[in-house]
Amino acid sequence: MGKELLNVKTQYYTFAAPPSEMILKSGEKIGPVTLAYETYGTLNKDKSNAILVLHALSGDAHAAGFHDGDKKSGWWDNMIGPNKAFDTNKYFVICSNVIGGCKGSTGPSSVNPKTGTPYGLQFPIVTVEDMVKAQKHLIDHLGITKLLNVVGGSMGGMQALQWTVSFPEAVSSAIVIAASVRHTAQQIAFNEVARQAIMADPDWQGGDYYGKTVPSRGLSVARMIGHITYMSKDSMEEKFGRKLKGKKSLTYDFSSDFEVEGYLRHQGDSFVQRFDANSWLYISKALDYFNLAERGNLVSVLSKTKASFLIISFTSDWLYPSEQSKEIVKALKISGKDVTDIEINSNYGHDAFLVEIEGQSKIIPPYLERIFKRTK
Amino acid sequence: MRLDYKIILDFIEPNTNVLDLGCGDGSLLSLLIKEKNCTGTGVEIDEQSIYKCVENGISVSHGDIDTELLDYTDKRFDYVILNESLQQVLYPKKVILESLRVGKKVIVGIPNFCHIDARFQIFFEGRVPVTKELPYEWFDTPNLRFLSIKDFKYFCRKNGITIIKEKAIANDKIINFKTNLLANMGLFLLEKIYV
């Protein structure tokens, strides 16, 4: 282990100020748009060592290191840093937040310049394509014409795929982890139940709750559903089993008896402190709308890309199962692209992309090294 | 260099495109890239071997030969290699014919289960042979198919597959005489003309 990244700062880039607003996939316009981002390491002279890290649904720009005085590190700190899988001694790593989010980027909780009040449901529907389009503005602003790599897990993997299709000239390689080219009915269904939980909360108020009571019960249930889908049956059994929480026998009421109940309640409650319910609605909708093969078949869509690919999945991930990764691999093979894929043995379910560090740290450095050498 | 690798390298024209099925740690592909300026990719089922392939700078797909082969278009590769992997697949006939579909030529390396040592063990000891080249007991062998050099040639004849070149080896030496008795490995360069 190398040194830690200290005094990391979130930065902000604002663009698309009226009258040159950003045009979204839906045809609606939005501007100005701010993206929160962080960078680690140093951009080399020929700007050939830049890696863009893309986060999952509830993630943010703070991927690695510590903010000043903070005890909690970024969400992928075990993967990004000096001598880690994404070695900041070698590479310039950028992590960008998404449009529609609530962690410093323009989203439903931002103030609508036309009304002077938060957008709420006046915020236009955004898609994964729009997220990527906004990030391209940021990458242009940083003066980078070609990214060595785009990488992400879950929704981050979908953004990585979209990057290779939307901007084929700007991406040398993509690492797509625990992702898919489109949601299945089951995946949409889980998101819809979570959205309904938020919208059924009387405090949601049609999305107009800013400055009032936030729909914390709804968002908390949404997060609980998410957590169930992120873990595997075995990892839950191992962590909780039927253990009771702080009591010796069943209480015969509806307080939380089992540890798993306590865990979910805690996860739900703490999520409410850090995430906006409307952002959850917007981003989960973007995930459901995502369909890389929307305009034609997957092979012809992926034929456009000029990237090499590393596709990673995990054995116990039932939310984004390995078959969905293999579907990407198959299409890449048929379209003649350079692709490597691995199904890493893991018990952690979908969460594995955040916690199964050993396998990912073994495969990513030599893969990046090969791509980096080739681009020189 | 391993003699079977050397023979395979001799079978392969430089600057060609190769698919190695059951590529292990990617060492044969690395050699082909280095010595013959080939491009190539592999298929391997063992997770730990995938890490080694990537360390060796090889592109590789993690999966079963039987299913992965279906992902490639016709004559996509100049050569498809099945070195010491054919005896471990569930549907060897399908795998050979599919390999001949995706590759212009196919290279097969098989262990010869009718080597003289094995024959002696069956005949005199009455036991399923365990030899230096085939070190597994019946209960832990990864091999699903047991064939001889003669069996393989018969198979090719029956299925309209042309053997362009063949070599047999034992103990790091080329065997030219009574190969089905004296060699413990046979290597073949195959082609099938579809009319």
Interface residues (C-beta under 8 A of the other chain):
Chain A: S308 K326 V329 K330 K333 I334 G336 D338 V339 T340 D341 I342 E343 I344 N345 G359 K362 I363 P366 Y367 R370
Chain B: T41 E47 I50 Y51 C53 V54 E55 G57 I58 S59 V60 S61 H62 G63 D71 Y72 T73 R76
